[in-house]
Amino acid sequence: MGKKIGVKFPPDYKKIVEKYNGAYVLDTEAYEFYSNFSQAHATHDLGLMHALGGEVDSATETMEWSLENKPFGFPSELVSFARDGRGNLLCFDYRDSKYDSEPKIVLWHIDGQPGSGRELSYIAPTFNKFLGMVIKE
């Protein structure tokens, strides 16, 4: 899929997709960050990671669907990989370079006003660091 859309996905993301092809982490506050939208610290659930197609149930959002049905004002340099329980999109941020195999992770707020500076919140410097925030041992 990354080659198809002209980006490099992080190696850890590829491993998860190959093993699970979409995953649910519902009703569990999974990561903390500063929300530019609410202008406060927030904790969100991971929600639903997009599958890459194949055998998926009807509740599973695929990467293909998310790319074909981008919300109004969604930046073209972002590639969503999950939707949280509030409808916000967790994204790989390729604004610096679409060839970066370790893009930053940002949250695109579904209710944010595009171009306001409050529609995106920084989550982690890499997908691996994001996983460290989510997976508590």
C-alpha positions in Angstrom: 0.0 0.0 0.0 2.8 2.4 0.8 4.3 2.1 -2.7 0.9 2.6 -4.2 0.5 5.9 -2.5 4.1 6.9 -2.7 5.1 6.8 1.0 7.2 4.5 3.2 5.5 3.0 6.2 7.4 2.5 9.4 8.8 -1.1 9.8 6.9 -1.6 13.1 3.6 -0.6 11.5 4.2 -3.1 8.6 4.8 -5.9 11.2 1.5 -5.1 13.0 -0.5 -4.9 9.8 1.0 -8.2 8.5 0.1 -9.9 11.8 -3.3 -8.4 12.6 -4.5 -6.5 9.5 -6.4 -4.1 11.6 -6.9 -4.0 15.4 -9.3 -2.7 18.0 -8.4 -1.1 21.3 -11.7 0.2 22.5 -12.8 1.7 25.8 -9.3 2.0 27.1 -7.5 5.3 27.4 -4.3 4.5 25.6 -2.1 7.5 25.2 -1.7 11.0 26.5 -0.8 14.2 24.6 -1.4 18.0 24.5 -4.5 18.7 22.4 -4.2 21.8 20.2 -8.0 21.4 19.6 -9.0 21.7 23.3 -5.9 23.6 24.4 -5.4 21.1 27.2 -3.7 17.8 28.0 -5.9 14.9 26.9 -6.0 11.1 27.0 -7.5 9.2 24.1 -8.2 5.6 23.2 -6.5 4.0 20.1 -9.8 2.8 18.6 -9.6 1.0 15.3 -6.5 0.6 13.3 -7.2 0.5 9.6 -6.8 -2.9 7.8 -5.2 -3.2 4.4 -8.1 -5.1 2.9 -8.5 -8.8 2.5 -10.8 -10.6 4.9 -12.2 -8.0 7.2 -15.5 -7.6 9.0 -18.0 -4.8 8.0 -17.0 -2.7 11.0 -13.3 -2.5 10.0 -12.2 0.6 8.1 -9.6 -0.1 5.5 -6.6 2.0 4.6 -8.0 2.1 1.0 -11.4 3.4 2.2 -9.8 6.1 4.3 -7.6 7.2 1.4 -10.6 7.4 -0.9 -12.9 9.1 1.6 -10.8 11.8 3.2 -12.7 14.3 5.3 -13.0 18.0 4.1 -9.8 19.9 4.8 -7.7 16.8 5.5 -4.1 17.5 4.5 -2.8 15.5 1.6 0.5 14.8 3.3 -1.2 12.9 6.2 -2.0 9.2 5.9 -4.4 8.0 8.6 -3.7 4.5 10.1 -6.4 4.5 12.9 -9.6 6.2 14.0 -10.2 6.8 17.7 -13.6 6.4 19.4 -14.3 10.1 18.8 -13.8 9.9 15.1 -10.4 11.6 15.1 -7.7 10.2 12.8 -4.3 9.1 13.9 -1.9 9.8 11.1 1.5 9.4 9.7 2.7 12.9 9.0 4.6 13.1 5.7 4.7 16.9 5.5 8.5 16.9 6.0 9.1 14.1 3.5 7.0 11.4 2.0 10.1 9.3 1.8 10.6 9.3 5.5 10.1 5.7 6.8 9.7 7.1 10.4 7.2 9.9 10.1 5.8 11.8 13.1 2.5 10.7 14.5 -0.3 13.3 14.7 -4.0 13.4 15.5 -6.3 15.1 13.1 -9.3 16.4 15.0 -12.5 15.7 13.1 -14.1 18.8 14.6 -11.1 21.1 14.1 -11.3 24.0 11.6 -8.9 23.3 8.7 -6.1 25.8 8.7 -6.7 27.0 12.2 -3.6 25.4 13.7 -5.9 23.6 16.1 -6.9 20.7 13.8 -3.7 18.8 14.4 -2.1 17.6 17.6 1.4 16.2 17.8 1.4 12.7 19.4 4.9 11.1 19.0 8.1 11.5 17.0 7.8 8.0 15.5 5.4 5.1 15.3 7.7 3.0 17.5 7.5 5.8 20.2 3.8 5.9 19.8 3.6 2.1 20.4 5.6 2.7 23.6 2.9 5.1 24.7 0.1 2.6 24.0 1.6 -0.7 25.1 2.0 -0.7 28.8 3.9 -3.7 30.2 
